[in-house]
Amino acid sequence: QPKTSIRAGFRAINSDAVERIISHKTDIQSDAVIGENHVDIDAVNAMFAVALVNAQASKEKLTIIDEIGPIQLLSEDFSNSLAQAFNTQPNIVASIHYNDERLSKYRESPNNLLLEVTNSNRNMLPDALVAVTENLNVIKSLNEKQRKAFSSLLMQYAQRASSLQIQKLTSNAIHYVTEGNVKQIGDDHWQVRGKHDLHDVLQNHETF
């Protein structure tokens, strides 16, 4: 078909290099409809559900799901495989629809680290994901309070597209905490033993 500036459908390619059109305004005959597009459920199953089942065969590998949205959720096989993956697969990176209520349990899970994708930060997110995945074992060792604080800071730095702060957070700060190099002196005063020096950290409430 000739290329135009008008979006007529969606073509997907999975990790097995299988490529198929999963939805289209005119070229797919289906009762499953998202917006103006008819969805090929068999194609969604073949592209996403099967790959997700295969990914669960290895617990040591990183599973990447792009994306989890309304089209994918039309597939019962995909939805079931997704729930199974989140219950059993320890390492998943997924892009997830931001307001679909059916996905709230995945967005709001305390076991997940959530980053919001925006036009200003999308180019730095790969580096942020690498920084997180390289330090997963340390992140998992944080207690509930520490993990909540880490998650909040990670979200803030990602929203600001601050790659340097994310690197410091993942490569330095959480290691200092888990290795016992942070000592609280007072309510607003801590001492942090860094790689070379001992630092005093004071909290300025005017900036929070």
Phi, psi and omega in degrees: 000146179292145179282137177226173178273001181262126179285122182253343182182191181231130175249134182237154174225134182255184185291346175268011179066021174277132184234128180211154172278123183260339175207150183199151181289324187233335190270357179239130176260109184202148175278349178275118186230133171239114184065240178259000187258136173271137187254133176271099184297322178299322179291320178298317177300313183293323185280320190245311185296313181297317180296324180291321176296316180296325182295332183284355180291336180238123180279346187270345185269158176272126179261126181247125181240115179226098010226178173249106184212188184303321180297312182296324184288348174292340179270117177296323179298318180294315182300318179293318179293325179295313179300318179296319181296316181290337179275335188238335185269119186285333187235102181229132169246122185221142168265129190231141181302137192282341183220011178288119185297334179295342183254007184300325182294333177277320179294324188262003180297132179294346179276351184261151170252120189253129175238133178272129180269123178232170178296330184277337184246358188298330182284338180264353182298323177304318179295323179294318180294322177297316181299320180290311184295328179291341182241024184300319182298322178290318179300318181292338181276352178291145175284177187300316181294317180295319180294321179296318178295317179299314181298319180296316179294319179300317178297315180299313182294324178293320178297327179275357184057039182264087181296323182296317180294324178294320177297317179294320181296314185277326185270335183241298192303309184292333177290320177300320181293309185289336180269003177076025182266008178244123181236126179275126181264321180209186181301325184236025187221127178228155170245131181239122177270106181275196182290333184232332187223168173260126186244141171264130181240123179244137179271126177259107185293341180291342181260004183243000000 
